[in-house]
Amino acid sequence: MSWNRDSLIEAARQAATKAYAPYSRFHVGAALGFADGSVVTGANVENASYGMALCAETVAVGKALSEEWRGKLEGVAVIGGKAGAVGAGDPVTPCGRCRQMLNELAALGDSDPTVWCVGEDEVLELALSALLPRAFGPDSLT
Ligand code: THU
């Protein structure tokens, strides 16, 4: 199975339907595309203790790493919005913590994935290295 920009965005959109976001009612889906053609998705997971919320990208990275995906991360799609209007507003860009989480996964496969941030009128296409320049990663510890 393989993926392209549009199928990755569609996978993220599908993932957003699984969001558990009863507090913010802001549903986000993320899809990670790997060089071997595989795709891992995630949705945001909130908690009654609000600050414990997990973003969609972080959930996806956690799924990928815990299921032993170690391939080259080549693409990331992120989409979000108010319940019932996912993808209807401005592009959703990964928060700072998620950029760091994505960087770890990218570093394992020595890649600089393209991140597509999907909005109603535009899809931002950004290298992860542009979103998180001079990142601290596994190599920083050696
Ligand atoms: N959220 C994500 O899942 N990803 C992002 O990139 C930005 C924010 C989630 C966290 C929280 O559940 C909700 O969106 C509102 O901040």
Backbone and ligand atoms as CSV (ligand in chain L), in Angstrom:
chain,resi,resn,atom,element,x,y,z
A,1,MET,N,N,0.845,-1.199,0.000
A,1,MET,CA,C,0.000,0.000,0.000
A,1,MET,C,C,0.877,1.244,0.000
A,2,SER,N,N,0.478,2.224,-0.769
A,2,SER,CA,C,1.256,3.454,-0.807
A,2,SER,C,C,0.363,4.657,-0.508
A,3,TRP,N,N,0.976,5.816,-0.393
A,3,TRP,CA,C,0.214,7.017,-0.077
A,3,TRP,C,C,0.745,8.168,-0.914
A,4,ASN,N,N,-0.063,9.177,-1.065
A,4,ASN,CA,C,0.383,10.430,-1.672
A,4,ASN,C,C,-0.209,11.569,-0.846
A,5,ARG,N,N,0.080,12.785,-1.243
A,5,ARG,CA,C,-0.376,13.945,-0.473
A,5,ARG,C,C,-1.872,13.861,-0.174
A,6,ASP,N,N,-2.653,13.609,-1.214
A,6,ASP,CA,C,-4.102,13.653,-1.032
A,6,ASP,C,C,-4.618,12.498,-0.175
A,7,SER,N,N,-4.040,11.318,-0.349
A,7,SER,CA,C,-4.522,10.183,0.458
A,7,SER,C,C,-4.105,10.356,1.919
A,8,LEU,N,N,-2.948,11.003,2.123
A,8,LEU,CA,C,-2.508,11.239,3.509
A,8,LEU,C,C,-3.444,12.253,4.178
A,9,ILE,N,N,-3.823,13.270,3.422
A,9,ILE,CA,C,-4.772,14.259,3.960
A,9,ILE,C,C,-6.114,13.588,4.261
A,10,GLU,N,N,-6.537,12.710,3.385
A,10,GLU,CA,C,-7.808,12.006,3.611
A,10,GLU,C,C,-7.712,11.108,4.849
A,11,ALA,N,N,-6.561,10.472,5.022
A,11,ALA,CA,C,-6.361,9.626,6.212
A,11,ALA,C,C,-6.423,10.473,7.482
A,12,ALA,N,N,-5.856,11.669,7.418
A,12,ALA,CA,C,-5.901,12.566,8.587
A,12,ALA,C,C,-7.342,13.007,8.850
A,13,ARG,N,N,-8.054,13.291,7.771
A,13,ARG,CA,C,-9.460,13.708,7.928
A,13,ARG,C,C,-10.279,12.586,8.575
A,14,GLN,N,N,-10.046,11.371,8.136
A,14,GLN,CA,C,-10.743,10.211,8.724
A,14,GLN,C,C,-10.373,10.049,10.193
A,15,ALA,N,N,-9.079,10.231,10.474
A,15,ALA,CA,C,-8.612,10.070,11.854
A,15,ALA,C,C,-9.299,11.078,12.774
A,16,ALA,N,N,-9.523,12.274,12.261
A,16,ALA,CA,C,-10.148,13.321,13.083
A,16,ALA,C,C,-11.553,12.922,13.535
A,17,THR,N,N,-12.195,12.027,12.790
A,17,THR,CA,C,-13.541,11.592,13.202
A,17,THR,C,C,-13.481,10.763,14.489
A,18,LYS,N,N,-12.280,10.322,14.855
A,18,LYS,CA,C,-12.112,9.507,16.065
A,18,LYS,C,C,-11.622,10.336,17.255
A,19,ALA,N,N,-11.526,11.645,17.058
A,19,ALA,CA,C,-11.018,12.498,18.140
A,19,ALA,C,C,-11.866,12.329,19.407
A,20,TYR,N,N,-11.183,12.334,20.542
A,20,TYR,CA,C,-11.895,12.391,21.817
A,20,TYR,C,C,-11.614,13.780,22.383
A,21,ALA,N,N,-12.489,14.714,22.063
A,21,ALA,CA,C,-12.231,16.118,22.402
A,21,ALA,C,C,-13.501,16.783,22.934
A,22,PRO,N,N,-14.052,16.219,24.043
A,22,PRO,CA,C,-15.313,16.763,24.555
A,22,PRO,C,C,-15.158,18.125,25.209
A,23,TYR,N,N,-13.935,18.539,25.517
A,23,TYR,CA,C,-13.733,19.804,26.232
A,23,TYR,C,C,-13.503,20.967,25.278
A,24,SER,N,N,-12.576,20.802,24.346
A,24,SER,CA,C,-12.340,21.891,23.381
A,24,SER,C,C,-13.310,21.805,22.202
A,25,ARG,N,N,-13.815,20.632,21.946
A,25,ARG,CA,C,-14.628,20.367,20.749
A,25,ARG,C,C,-13.880,20.746,19.475
A,26,PHE,N,N,-12.556,20.693,19.566
A,26,PHE,CA,C,-11.697,20.942,18.407
A,26,PHE,C,C,-11.092,19.595,18.021
A,27,HIS,N,N,-11.489,19.092,16.886
A,27,HIS,CA,C,-11.097,17.741,16.485
A,27,HIS,C,C,-9.926,17.810,15.516
A,28,VAL,N,N,-8.897,17.043,15.813
A,28,VAL,CA,C,-7.700,17.059,14.967
A,28,VAL,C,C,-7.345,15.628,14.573
A,29,GLY,N,N,-6.921,15.478,13.338
A,29,GLY,CA,C,-6.419,14.190,12.859
A,29,GLY,C,C,-5.052,14.388,12.251
A,30,ALA,N,N,-4.189,13.402,12.424
A,30,ALA,CA,C,-2.849,13.454,11.841
A,30,ALA,C,C,-2.575,12.119,11.167
A,31,ALA,N,N,-1.851,12.179,10.065
A,31,ALA,CA,C,-1.450,10.952,9.371
A,31,ALA,C,C,0.035,11.035,9.054
A,32,LEU,N,N,0.737,9.966,9.360
A,32,LEU,CA,C,2.176,9.862,9.108
A,32,LEU,C,C,2.380,8.914,7.947
A,33,GLY,N,N,3.116,9.348,6.937
A,33,GLY,CA,C,3.385,8.495,5.787
A,33,GLY,C,C,4.857,8.096,5.767
A,34,PHE,N,N,5.101,6.805,5.667
A,34,PHE,CA,C,6.472,6.274,5.713
A,34,PHE,C,C,6.936,5.821,4.336
A,35,ALA,N,N,8.261,5.726,4.202
A,35,ALA,CA,C,8.856,5.382,2.906
A,35,ALA,C,C,8.407,4.007,2.414
A,36,ASP,N,N,8.061,3.117,3.325
A,36,ASP,CA,C,7.630,1.780,2.895
A,36,ASP,C,C,6.167,1.770,2.456
A,37,GLY,N,N,5.537,2.944,2.446
A,37,GLY,CA,C,4.156,3.048,1.990
A,37,GLY,C,C,3.128,2.980,3.096
A,38,SER,N,N,3.570,2.700,4.304
A,38,SER,CA,C,2.608,2.561,5.393
A,38,SER,C,C,2.191,3.923,5.944
A,39,VAL,N,N,1.014,3.930,6.546
A,39,VAL,CA,C,0.440,5.143,7.129
A,39,VAL,C,C,-0.014,4.840,8.547
A,40,VAL,N,N,0.326,5.710,9.478
A,40,VAL,CA,C,-0.134,5.596,10.864
A,40,VAL,C,C,-0.874,6.880,11.210
A,41,THR,N,N,-2.040,6.754,11.783
A,41,THR,CA,C,-2.848,7.938,12.076
A,41,THR,C,C,-3.043,8.128,13.583
A,42,GLY,N,N,-3.489,9.312,13.941
A,42,GLY,CA,C,-3.824,9.597,15.331
A,42,GLY,C,C,-4.840,10.725,15.394
A,43,ALA,N,N,-5.529,10.793,16.507
A,43,ALA,CA,C,-6.486,11.873,16.759
A,43,ALA,C,C,-6.233,12.406,18.161
A,44,ASN,N,N,-6.653,13.630,18.421
A,44,ASN,CA,C,-6.408,14.177,19.749
A,44,ASN,C,C,-7.268,13.499,20.810
A,45,VAL,N,N,-6.675,13.388,21.984
A,45,VAL,CA,C,-7.301,12.694,23.117
A,45,VAL,C,C,-7.240,13.629,24.313
A,46,GLU,N,N,-8.398,14.090,24.761
A,46,GLU,CA,C,-8.437,15.040,25.879
A,46,GLU,C,C,-8.755,14.317,27.191
A,47,ASN,N,N,-8.771,15.104,28.257
A,47,ASN,CA,C,-8.943,14.537,29.590
A,47,ASN,C,C,-9.651,15.560,30.465
A,48,ALA,N,N,-10.403,15.081,31.453
A,48,ALA,CA,C,-11.087,15.991,32.368
A,48,ALA,C,C,-10.090,16.895,33.083
A,49,SER,N,N,-8.866,16.400,33.221
A,49,SER,CA,C,-7.771,17.249,33.687
A,49,SER,C,C,-7.176,17.875,32.421
A,50,TYR,N,N,-7.684,19.054,32.087
A,50,TYR,CA,C,-7.502,19.616,30.742
A,50,TYR,C,C,-6.068,19.588,30.206
A,51,GLY,N,N,-5.144,19.892,31.102
A,51,GLY,CA,C,-3.761,20.025,30.653
A,51,GLY,C,C,-3.128,18.729,30.181
A,52,MET,N,N,-3.813,17.628,30.358
A,52,MET,CA,C,-3.256,16.332,29.963
A,52,MET,C,C,-3.572,15.981,28.522
A,53,ALA,N,N,-4.217,16.864,27.804
A,53,ALA,CA,C,-4.612,16.562,26.419
A,53,ALA,C,C,-3.416,16.117,25.590
A,54,LEU,N,N,-3.664,15.128,24.758
A,54,LEU,CA,C,-2.651,14.658,23.806
A,54,LEU,C,C,-3.087,15.092,22.415
A,55,CYS,N,N,-2.186,15.725,21.687
A,55,CYS,CA,C,-2.483,16.153,20.320
A,55,CYS,C,C,-2.496,14.952,19.372
A,56,ALA,N,N,-3.149,15.153,18.259
A,56,ALA,CA,C,-3.251,14.095,17.247
A,56,ALA,C,C,-1.875,13.636,16.767
A,57,GLU,N,N,-0.978,14.589,16.550
A,57,GLU,CA,C,0.349,14.229,16.036
A,57,GLU,C,C,1.119,13.399,17.053
A,58,THR,N,N,0.985,13.786,18.324
A,58,THR,CA,C,1.686,13.052,19.390
A,58,THR,C,C,1.127,11.636,19.508
A,59,VAL,N,N,-0.179,11.495,19.413
A,59,VAL,CA,C,-0.797,10.160,19.456
A,59,VAL,C,C,-0.282,9.315,18.293
A,60,ALA,N,N,-0.213,9.917,17.119
A,60,ALA,CA,C,0.251,9.175,15.933
A,60,ALA,C,C,1.711,8.744,16.110
A,61,VAL,N,N,2.542,9.647,16.609
A,61,VAL,CA,C,3.958,9.301,16.813
A,61,VAL,C,C,4.068,8.196,17.861
A,62,GLY,N,N,3.300,8.294,18.918
A,62,GLY,CA,C,3.324,7.255,19.955
A,62,GLY,C,C,2.889,5.907,19.403
A,63,LYS,N,N,1.843,5.923,18.575
A,63,LYS,CA,C,1.399,4.675,17.955
A,63,LYS,C,C,2.511,4.102,17.092
A,64,ALA,N,N,3.108,4.962,16.289
A,64,ALA,CA,C,4.144,4.498,15.353
A,64,ALA,C,C,5.325,3.893,16.110
A,65,LEU,N,N,5.815,4.603,17.105
A,65,LEU,CA,C,6.993,4.107,17.820
A,65,LEU,C,C,6.673,2.854,18.624
A,66,SER,N,N,5.502,2.799,19.225
A,66,SER,CA,C,5.178,1.649,20.071
A,66,SER,C,C,4.795,0.432,19.255
A,67,GLU,N,N,4.511,0.646,17.971
A,67,GLU,CA,C,4.221,-0.504,17.109
A,67,GLU,C,C,5.436,-0.861,16.263
A,68,GLU,N,N,6.572,-0.286,16.644
A,68,GLU,CA,C,7.855,-0.615,16.049
A,68,GLU,C,C,8.053,-0.144,14.625
A,69,TRP,N,N,7.375,0.922,14.221
A,69,TRP,CA,C,7.677,1.536,12.948
A,69,TRP,C,C,8.979,2.295,13.119
A,70,ARG,N,N,9.943,2.004,12.308
A,70,ARG,CA,C,11.218,2.716,12.392
A,70,ARG,C,C,11.655,3.196,11.009
A,71,GLY,N,N,10.713,3.209,10.073
A,71,GLY,CA,C,11.074,3.577,8.706
A,71,GLY,C,C,11.250,5.071,8.547
A,72,LYS,N,N,11.566,5.444,7.319
A,72,LYS,CA,C,11.737,6.858,7.013
A,72,LYS,C,C,10.378,7.533,7.028
A,73,LEU,N,N,10.234,8.566,7.836
A,73,LEU,CA,C,9.009,9.359,7.857
A,73,LEU,C,C,9.124,10.393,6.742
A,74,GLU,N,N,8.254,10.303,5.751
A,74,GLU,CA,C,8.389,11.191,4.584
A,74,GLU,C,C,7.305,12.247,4.504
A,75,GLY,N,N,6.137,11.989,5.092
A,75,GLY,CA,C,5.055,12.965,4.993
A,75,GLY,C,C,4.189,12.954,6.229
A,76,VAL,N,N,3.650,14.119,6.538
A,76,VAL,CA,C,2.738,14.264,7.681
A,76,VAL,C,C,1.589,15.155,7.227
A,77,ALA,N,N,0.367,14.734,7.484
A,77,ALA,CA,C,-0.790,15.585,7.198
A,77,ALA,C,C,-1.515,15.870,8.502
A,78,VAL,N,N,-1.922,17.117,8.670
A,78,VAL,CA,C,-2.642,17.527,9.879
A,78,VAL,C,C,-3.870,18.329,9.465
A,79,ILE,N,N,-4.995,17.978,10.050
A,79,ILE,CA,C,-6.226,18.713,9.749
A,79,ILE,C,C,-7.034,18.819,11.033
A,80,GLY,N,N,-7.758,19.905,11.180
A,80,GLY,CA,C,-8.554,20.053,12.399
A,80,GLY,C,C,-9.594,21.139,12.261
A,81,GLY,N,N,-10.390,21.237,13.291
A,81,GLY,CA,C,-11.416,22.269,13.319
A,81,GLY,C,C,-12.472,21.912,14.335
A,82,LYS,N,N,-13.382,22.832,14.511
A,82,LYS,CA,C,-14.487,22.603,15.434
A,82,LYS,C,C,-15.283,21.376,14.990
A,83,ALA,N,N,-15.854,20.655,15.944
A,83,ALA,CA,C,-16.631,19.459,15.623
A,83,ALA,C,C,-17.619,19.762,14.512
A,84,GLY,N,N,-17.621,18.935,13.507
A,84,GLY,CA,C,-18.527,19.132,12.377
A,84,GLY,C,C,-17.983,20.062,11.318
A,85,ALA,N,N,-16.823,20.653,11.564
A,85,ALA,CA,C,-16.244,21.596,10.601
A,85,ALA,C,C,-14.737,21.378,10.473
A,86,VAL,N,N,-14.346,20.115,10.529
A,86,VAL,CA,C,-12.908,19.803,10.402
A,86,VAL,C,C,-12.430,20.215,9.010
A,87,GLY,N,N,-11.359,20.973,8.987
A,87,GLY,CA,C,-10.794,21.425,7.716
A,87,GLY,C,C,-11.420,22.700,7.194
A,88,ALA,N,N,-12.334,23.262,7.960
A,88,ALA,CA,C,-13.081,24.416,7.456
A,88,ALA,C,C,-12.410,25.761,7.742
A,89,GLY,N,N,-11.466,25.780,8.633
A,89,GLY,CA,C,-10.859,27.061,8.999
A,89,GLY,C,C,-9.449,27.213,8.463
A,90,ASP,N,N,-8.633,27.913,9.235
A,90,ASP,CA,C,-7.230,28.087,8.863
A,90,ASP,C,C,-6.490,26.752,8.985
A,91,PRO,N,N,-5.373,26.627,8.276
A,91,PRO,CA,C,-4.585,25.404,8.429
A,91,PRO,C,C,-4.171,25.209,9.883
A,92,VAL,N,N,-4.193,23.951,10.329
A,92,VAL,CA,C,-3.737,23.628,11.679
A,92,VAL,C,C,-2.265,23.211,11.590
A,93,THR,N,N,-1.429,23.973,12.253
A,93,THR,CA,C,-0.002,23.645,12.274
A,93,THR,C,C,0.323,22.946,13.597
A,94,PRO,N,N,1.238,21.993,13.572
A,94,PRO,CA,C,1.564,21.258,14.807
A,94,PRO,C,C,2.078,22.191,15.892
A,95,CYS,N,N,1.658,21.937,17.120
A,95,CYS,CA,C,2.144,22.733,18.248
A,95,CYS,C,C,3.629,22.421,18.479
A,96,GLY,N,N,4.251,23.174,19.348
A,96,GLY,CA,C,5.682,23.003,19.586
A,96,GLY,C,C,6.054,21.612,20.058
A,97,ARG,N,N,5.275,21.078,20.973
A,97,ARG,CA,C,5.582,19.735,21.495
A,97,ARG,C,C,5.487,18.699,20.378
A,98,CYS,N,N,4.492,18.839,19.541
A,98,CYS,CA,C,4.322,17.873,18.453
A,98,CYS,C,C,5.453,17.972,17.442
A,99,ARG,N,N,5.953,19.175,17.202
A,99,ARG,CA,C,7.103,19.313,16.297
A,99,ARG,C,C,8.280,18.515,16.843
A,100,GLN,N,N,8.465,18.596,18.134
A,100,GLN,CA,C,9.563,17.857,18.770
A,100,GLN,C,C,9.320,16.351,18.680
A,101,MET,N,N,8.091,15.927,18.880
A,101,MET,CA,C,7.763,14.500,18.776
A,101,MET,C,C,7.997,14.000,17.362
A,102,LEU,N,N,7.571,14.786,16.378
A,102,LEU,CA,C,7.767,14.400,14.973
A,102,LEU,C,C,9.251,14.350,14.635
A,103,ASN,N,N,10.013,15.284,15.210
A,103,ASN,CA,C,11.445,15.331,14.937
A,103,ASN,C,C,12.140,14.042,15.380
A,104,GLU,N,N,11.708,13.490,16.504
A,104,GLU,CA,C,12.314,12.248,16.999
A,104,GLU,C,C,12.109,11.111,15.994
A,105,LEU,N,N,10.879,11.013,15.510
A,105,LEU,CA,C,10.558,9.944,14.559
A,105,LEU,C,C,11.314,10.147,13.250
A,106,ALA,N,N,11.381,11.399,12.801
A,106,ALA,CA,C,12.103,11.692,11.560
A,106,ALA,C,C,13.586,11.373,11.717
A,107,ALA,N,N,14.135,11.700,12.874
A,107,ALA,CA,C,15.567,11.474,13.102
A,107,ALA,C,C,15.901,9.984,13.038
A,108,LEU,N,N,14.991,9.134,13.509
A,108,LEU,CA,C,15.243,7.689,13.491
A,108,LEU,C,C,15.436,7.174,12.074
A,109,GLY,N,N,14.741,7.802,11.124
A,109,GLY,CA,C,14.875,7.391,9.725
A,109,GLY,C,C,15.711,8.363,8.921
A,110,ASP,N,N,16.326,9.337,9.611
A,110,ASP,CA,C,17.179,10.335,8.967
A,110,ASP,C,C,16.460,11.043,7.819
A,111,SER,N,N,15.262,11.530,8.081
A,111,SER,CA,C,14.486,12.199,7.031
A,111,SER,C,C,14.045,13.589,7.478
A,112,ASP,N,N,13.613,14.376,6.519
A,112,ASP,CA,C,13.047,15.699,6.787
A,112,ASP,C,C,11.669,15.724,6.117
A,113,PRO,N,N,10.662,15.182,6.803
A,113,PRO,CA,C,9.361,14.994,6.158
A,113,PRO,C,C,8.680,16.304,5.773
A,114,THR,N,N,7.877,16.216,4.732
A,114,THR,CA,C,7.004,17.320,4.351
A,114,THR,C,C,5.773,17.279,5.241
A,115,VAL,N,N,5.412,18.431,5.775
A,115,VAL,CA,C,4.232,18.518,6.640
A,115,VAL,C,C,3.166,19.326,5.901
A,116,TRP,N,N,2.030,18.713,5.654
A,116,TRP,CA,C,0.917,19.395,5.027
A,116,TRP,C,C,-0.091,19.793,6.100
A,117,CYS,N,N,-0.299,21.078,6.238
A,117,CYS,CA,C,-1.230,21.628,7.224
A,117,CYS,C,C,-2.445,22.106,6.451
A,118,VAL,N,N,-3.557,21.441,6.711
A,118,VAL,CA,C,-4.715,21.597,5.833
A,118,VAL,C,C,-5.706,22.622,6.379
A,119,GLY,N,N,-6.064,23.569,5.528
A,119,GLY,CA,C,-7.100,24.539,5.864
A,119,GLY,C,C,-8.144,24.579,4.769
A,120,GLU,N,N,-9.100,25.451,4.955
A,120,GLU,CA,C,-10.212,25.517,3.996
A,120,GLU,C,C,-9.748,26.024,2.633
A,121,ASP,N,N,-8.928,27.082,2.662
A,121,ASP,CA,C,-8.543,27.727,1.409
A,121,ASP,C,C,-7.125,27.424,0.981
A,122,GLU,N,N,-6.360,26.814,1.846
A,122,GLU,CA,C,-4.966,26.540,1.490
A,122,GLU,C,C,-4.455,25.336,2.252
A,123,VAL,N,N,-3.464,24.704,1.641
A,123,VAL,CA,C,-2.725,23.635,2.311
A,123,VAL,C,C,-1.283,24.107,2.402
A,124,LEU,N,N,-0.838,24.381,3.618
A,124,LEU,CA,C,0.561,24.778,3.801
A,124,LEU,C,C,1.432,23.548,3.626
A,125,GLU,N,N,2.516,23.711,2.903
A,125,GLU,CA,C,3.469,22.605,2.705
A,125,GLU,C,C,4.813,23.056,3.250
A,126,LEU,N,N,5.220,22.460,4.338
A,126,LEU,CA,C,6.421,22.912,5.049
A,126,LEU,C,C,7.308,21.732,5.413
A,127,ALA,N,N,8.603,21.897,5.245
A,127,ALA,CA,C,9.518,20.870,5.747
A,127,ALA,C,C,9.489,20.910,7.273
A,128,LEU,N,N,9.622,19.754,7.905
A,128,LEU,CA,C,9.677,19.738,9.374
A,128,LEU,C,C,10.835,20.610,9.864
A,129,SER,N,N,11.919,20.613,9.112
A,129,SER,CA,C,13.085,21.422,9.521
A,129,SER,C,C,12.781,22.915,9.488
A,130,ALA,N,N,11.793,23.321,8.712
A,130,ALA,CA,C,11.382,24.734,8.709
A,130,ALA,C,C,10.484,25.024,9.913
A,131,LEU,N,N,9.708,24.022,10.310
A,131,LEU,CA,C,8.833,24.191,11.478
A,131,LEU,C,C,9.632,24.132,12.781
A,132,LEU,N,N,10.742,23.392,12.742
A,132,LEU,CA,C,11.552,23.228,13.956
A,132,LEU,C,C,13.038,23.308,13.594
A,133,PRO,N,N,13.514,24.526,13.299
A,133,PRO,CA,C,14.925,24.651,12.917
A,133,PRO,C,C,15.852,24.364,14.099
A,134,ARG,N,N,17.036,23.874,13.769
A,134,ARG,CA,C,18.064,23.587,14.769
A,134,ARG,C,C,17.498,22.748,15.918
A,135,ALA,N,N,16.802,21.694,15.526
A,135,ALA,CA,C,16.115,20.854,16.519
A,135,ALA,C,C,17.085,20.104,17.416
A,136,PHE,N,N,16.642,19.875,18.611
A,136,PHE,CA,C,17.341,18.993,19.545
A,136,PHE,C,C,16.823,17.589,19.309
A,137,GLY,N,N,17.724,16.653,18.978
A,137,GLY,CA,C,17.274,15.293,18.678
A,137,GLY,C,C,18.222,14.258,19.236
A,138,PRO,N,N,18.010,12.999,18.839
A,138,PRO,CA,C,18.848,11.913,19.377
A,138,PRO,C,C,20.335,12.174,19.215
A,139,ASP,N,N,20.733,12.776,18.089
A,139,ASP,CA,C,22.167,13.023,17.859
A,139,ASP,C,C,22.737,14.045,18.820
A,140,SER,N,N,21.855,14.893,19.365
A,140,SER,CA,C,22.329,15.939,20.279
A,140,SER,C,C,22.878,15.344,21.574
A,141,LEU,N,N,22.546,14.099,21.835
A,141,LEU,CA,C,22.959,13.462,23.098
A,141,LEU,C,C,24.269,12.700,22.969
A,142,THR,N,N,24.784,12.625,21.743
A,142,THR,CA,C,26.001,11.815,21.549
A,142,THR,C,C,27.250,12.657,21.749
L,1,THU,N1,N,-4.419,19.895,18.938
L,1,THU,C1,C,-3.899,18.879,18.196
L,1,THU,O1,O,-4.343,17.724,18.316
L,1,THU,N2,N,-2.905,19.143,17.316
L,1,THU,C2,C,-2.426,20.393,17.059
L,1,THU,O2,O,-1.529,20.523,16.240
L,1,THU,C3,C,-2.991,21.554,17.754
L,1,THU,C4,C,-3.932,21.253,18.849
L,1,THU,C5,C,-5.499,19.603,19.872
L,1,THU,C6,C,-5.155,19.675,21.328
L,1,THU,C7,C,-6.525,19.913,21.951
L,1,THU,O3,O,-7.149,18.661,22.159
L,1,THU,C8,C,-7.279,20.678,20.890
L,1,THU,O4,O,-6.549,20.522,19.680
L,1,THU,C9,C,-7.443,22.147,21.189
L,1,THU,O5,O,-6.219,22.729,21.471
